[in-house]
């Protein structure tokens, strides 16, 4: 009930602020036509810009250069990791072409901790092959990296992708149980953070999946947790998410109270040069989990000087924040 009341208050605040900014006073003898909640919000901000992360970076003159640099960086770093770390690639966890994952660090001890990485790209871009870049710095600290691929929109629906990530997580937990891993961590960037958050919300999954007790923590990086506005942007041309599915597929409206007893550590991160909406979504998701649904061991950080892309590009560096957070958590809790 507390979760519900908080969400109502948050929505009421958003509506009030939007109306206060955009709706002009009317004469007393003129009846104001009722406006739908979302139409007021949509009219108040430039959604296309807010949900275009490349427009907010200050590192390059144009948004296109930001994207080109990101693809170039993660591709080169992923190739380097693949060439230098013992691995097993293209392991099938489902029946469709995208349902494959890679394990990097196969020569590490069986009980080595595992980081599971899920890439972003608004569920329609990037791939498993160019998302191996976090592996090298973690390998030096004897942590395995599992990179999860999934079918992309519009070939797959968002509902199907969410289910695919659940299938991948089941595979990972069964693998971790078989190997006797000390602990499993998940990390997701942007749309990948959304997918990790949806996975964490599934109480039935964690109750019925062998090995899920090995989950230690999750890193949600520049994520999108409320999809209601996103369906009204060009992102939805490929995702094709019906408006009525925006709330059911938004982690912001899920229940996470089942995680309380598991003592899972959650790190919610965004970049200082993310858009205001992305930073707002991270803060509000943190508030839901920490203040209302009584989640403990919660951490929120808006990382200085970073944007939506270099916040994960840096994961290929020997000294990066994710590696440091993970290694600290491993040493403290495992």
C-alpha positions in Angstrom: 0.0 0.0 0.0 2.9 2.4 0.8 4.4 1.7 -2.7 1.0 2.6 -4.3 0.5 5.7 -2.3 4.1 7.0 -3.1 3.5 6.4 -6.8 0.2 8.3 -6.7 2.0 11.2 -5.0 4.8 11.2 -7.5 2.4 11.2 -10.4 0.3 13.9 -8.8 3.4 16.1 -8.4 4.4 15.6 -12.1 0.9 16.5 -13.3 0.7 19.6 -11.1 4.1 20.9 -12.2 3.3 20.3 -15.9 -0.1 22.0 -15.6 1.4 24.9 -13.7 4.0 25.5 -16.4 1.8 25.0 -19.5 -1.9 25.6 -18.9 -3.0 29.2 -19.2 -5.8 30.6 -17.0 -9.3 30.6 -18.6 -12.1 33.1 -18.1 -14.7 32.1 -15.5 -17.5 31.8 -18.1 -15.4 29.5 -20.3 -15.5 25.8 -19.4 -12.1 24.3 -19.6 -12.0 21.0 -21.5 -10.6 18.1 -19.5 -7.1 17.0 -20.5 -5.7 13.6 -20.3 -2.9 13.2 -17.8 -0.3 12.0 -20.3 -1.2 14.7 -22.9 -0.4 17.4 -20.3 3.0 15.8 -19.5 3.8 15.4 -23.2 3.1 19.0 -23.9 5.4 20.2 -21.1 8.7 18.8 -22.4 10.5 18.0 -25.6 10.4 14.2 -25.2 12.4 13.5 -28.4 15.3 15.4 -27.0 15.0 14.1 -23.5 15.1 10.5 -24.7 18.0 11.1 -27.2 21.0 10.6 -24.9 23.6 11.5 -27.6 22.3 15.0 -27.7 23.4 15.7 -24.1 27.0 14.7 -24.3 29.5 17.5 -24.3 32.5 15.5 -25.6 31.7 15.9 -29.3 30.2 18.6 -31.5 27.3 16.4 -32.8 25.2 13.6 -31.6 26.2 11.5 -34.5 29.8 11.7 -33.5 28.9 10.6 -29.9 27.3 7.5 -31.3 30.0 6.7 -33.8 32.7 7.0 -31.1 30.7 4.8 -28.7 30.3 2.0 -31.3 34.0 2.3 -32.3 35.1 2.2 -28.6 33.0 -0.8 -27.4 33.8 -2.7 -30.6 37.6 -2.4 -30.2 37.5 -3.1 -26.5 35.3 -6.1 -26.9 37.6 -7.5 -29.6 40.5 -7.0 -27.3 38.8 -8.9 -24.5 37.8 -11.7 -26.8 41.4 -12.0 -28.1 43.0 -12.1 -24.7 40.7 -13.9 -22.3 39.9 -17.6 -22.5 36.2 -17.9 -23.4 33.3 -19.9 -24.7 31.1 -18.0 -27.1 27.6 -18.3 -28.6 26.2 -20.6 -25.9 22.5 -21.0 -26.7 20.0 -20.4 -23.9 16.9 -20.3 -26.1 15.7 -21.4 -29.5 15.8 -18.0 -31.4 19.0 -16.6 -33.0 19.5 -13.8 -30.5 19.3 -16.0 -27.4 23.0 -16.7 -27.0 25.5 -15.7 -24.3 29.3 -15.6 -24.0 31.4 -16.7 -21.0 34.7 -14.9 -20.6 37.2 -16.2 -18.1 36.5 -19.9 -18.5 40.0 -20.7 -17.0 39.2 -19.1 -13.7 38.3 -21.3 -10.7 34.9 -22.9 -10.7 33.8 -20.8 -7.7 34.8 -17.5 -9.2 32.2 -14.7 -8.9 30.2 -13.9 -12.0 29.2 -10.6 -13.5 26.3 -10.8 -16.0 26.3 -7.9 -18.5 23.2 -6.9 -20.5 23.7 -4.2 -23.2 21.5 -1.3 -24.1 20.5 0.2 -27.4 16.8 0.9 -26.8 16.1 -2.9 -27.3 16.9 -2.4 -31.0 20.6 -1.8 -31.4 24.0 -3.1 -30.3 24.8 -6.7 -29.6 26.5 -9.3 -27.5 29.5 -9.3 -29.7 30.3 -5.6 -29.0 29.4 -5.8 -25.3 32.3 -7.9 -24.0 34.3 -4.8 -23.0 33.8 -5.0 -19.2 35.5 -8.4 -19.1 39.2 -7.6 -19.2 39.5 -5.5 -16.0 37.3 -8.0 -14.1 39.3 -11.0 -15.3 42.4 -9.6 -13.6 40.5 -9.8 -10.3 39.4 -13.4 -11.1 35.8 -12.5 -11.9 34.1 -14.2 -14.8 31.9 -12.1 -17.2 28.8 -13.5 -18.9 27.6 -11.3 -21.8 23.9 -11.8 -22.7 22.5 -11.4 -26.2 18.8 -11.2 -27.0 16.6 -10.7 -30.1 16.1 -7.1 -31.0 13.0 -5.1 -31.9 11.1 -5.1 -34.2 11.9 -8.8 -34.7 11.0 -9.5 -31.1 8.5 -7.6 -28.9 9.6 -6.1 -25.6 7.5 -8.7 -23.8 9.5 -11.4 -25.6 12.8 -9.7 -24.8 11.9 -9.5 -21.1 11.1 -13.2 -21.1 14.4 -14.0 -23.0 16.4 -12.2 -20.2 14.6 -14.4 -17.7 15.6 -17.5 -19.7 19.2 -16.3 -19.8 19.2 -15.6 -16.0 17.9 -19.1 -15.4 20.8 -20.5 -17.5 23.2 -18.3 -15.5 21.9 -19.4 -12.1 22.0 -23.1 -13.1 25.5 -22.6 -14.4 26.5 -20.8 -11.2 25.0 -23.6 -9.1 26.8 -26.3 -11.0 30.1 -24.5 -10.8 29.7 -23.5 -7.1 30.2 -19.8 -7.8 30.6 -17.6 -4.8 28.1 -15.1 -6.1 26.3 -13.7 -9.2 26.0 -10.0 -10.1 23.9 -8.4 -12.9 24.7 -5.2 -14.7 22.7 -3.4 -17.4 23.1 -0.2 -19.3 20.2 1.9 -20.5 17.7 -0.5 -21.9 19.8 -3.2 -20.4 19.2 -1.6 -17.0 15.5 -1.8 -17.7 15.8 -5.5 -18.4 17.7 -6.2 -15.3 15.2 -4.2 -13.2 12.3 -6.2 -14.8 14.2 -9.4 -13.9 14.6 -8.4 -10.3 10.9 -7.7 -10.0 9.9 -11.3 -10.7 9.2 -12.9 -7.3 8.1 -16.1 -8.8 11.3 -16.4 -10.8 13.5 -16.1 -7.8 11.4 -18.4 -5.7 11.4 -21.2 -8.4 14.9 -20.9 -10.0 17.7 -23.1 -8.6 20.8 -21.2 -7.9 19.1 -17.8 -7.7 20.1 -17.6 -4.0 23.6 -16.8 -5.3 22.5 -13.4 -6.5 24.5 -10.8 -4.6 23.8 -7.5 -6.3 22.9 -5.5 -9.4 24.3 -2.4 -11.2 21.6 -0.3 -13.0 23.4 2.2 -15.3 21.6 5.1 -16.9 18.4 3.1 -17.1 14.9 3.9 -18.2 12.3 2.7 -15.7 9.1 4.4 -16.7 8.1 3.8 -20.4 4.9 5.9 -20.5 6.6 8.9 -22.2 8.9 6.8 -24.3 6.1 5.3 -26.3 5.4 8.8 -27.7 9.0 9.1 -29.2 10.7 7.8 -32.3 12.2 5.0 -30.2 8.8 3.3 -30.4 8.9 3.1 -34.2 10.9 -0.1 -33.8 9.8 -1.2 -30.3 6.1 -0.8 -31.3 5.0 -0.9 -27.7 1.3 -0.4 -27.3 0.4 2.5 -24.9 -1.5 0.1 -22.7 1.6 -1.9 -22.1 3.7 1.0 -21.0 2.9 0.7 -17.3 3.0 -3.2 -17.0 6.5 -3.1 -18.6 7.8 -0.2 -16.5 10.0 -1.3 -13.5 8.8 1.9 -11.8 5.5 0.3 -11.1 6.7 -3.1 -10.0 6.9 -4.6 -6.5 10.4 -5.4 -5.1 9.6 -6.3 -1.5 10.5 -9.9 -2.2 14.2 -8.8 -2.4 14.3 -7.5 1.2 15.2 -10.9 2.8 17.9 -11.6 0.2 20.1 -8.7 1.3 20.9 -7.8 -2.4 22.9 -4.7 -3.0 21.6 -2.4 -5.7 23.6 0.3 -7.3 21.7 2.9 -9.4 23.9 5.1 -11.5 23.5 7.8 -14.1 25.8 10.4 -15.7 25.9 14.1 -14.9 25.5 14.7 -18.6 22.6 12.3 -19.1 19.4 14.1 -19.9 17.4 15.6 -17.1 14.7 12.9 -17.7 17.2 10.0 -17.4 18.6 11.4 -14.2 15.1 11.9 -12.9 14.1 8.4 -13.7 17.1 7.0 -11.8 16.3 9.2 -8.7 12.6 8.2 -8.7 13.4 4.5 -9.1 15.8 4.8 -6.2 13.1 6.5 -4.1 10.5 3.8 -4.9 12.9 1.0 -3.8 14.6 2.7 -0.9 12.0 5.0 0.8 8.7 3.2 0.1 9.3 -0.4 -0.6 11.8 -0.6 2.3 14.7 -1.8 0.2 18.0 -1.7 2.1 21.6 -1.6 0.8 20.6 0.9 -1.9 23.1 3.3 -3.6 22.4 6.2 -5.9 25.1 8.2 -7.7 25.0 10.7 -10.5 28.6 10.4 -11.7 30.3 13.7 -12.3 31.5 14.6 -15.8 30.1 11.5 -17.4 27.4 11.1 -20.1 25.2 8.3 -21.2 27.9 6.6 -23.1 31.3 7.1 -21.4 29.7 5.9 -18.2 30.0 2.4 -19.7 32.8 3.0 -22.1 35.1 3.4 -19.1 34.3 -0.2 -18.0 37.0 -1.3 -20.4 39.7 0.6 -18.4 41.8 -1.2 -15.8 40.6 1.2 -13.1 36.9 1.9 -13.4 34.0 2.5 -11.0 32.1 -0.7 -11.8 35.2 -2.9 -11.3 35.9 -1.1 -8.0 32.4 -1.4 -6.7 32.2 -5.0 -7.7 35.6 -6.0 -6.2 34.7 -4.1 -3.0 31.4 -5.9 -2.7 33.1 -9.3 -3.4 35.7 -8.7 -0.7 33.2 -7.5 1.8 30.4 -10.0 1.3 31.9 -13.2 -0.3 
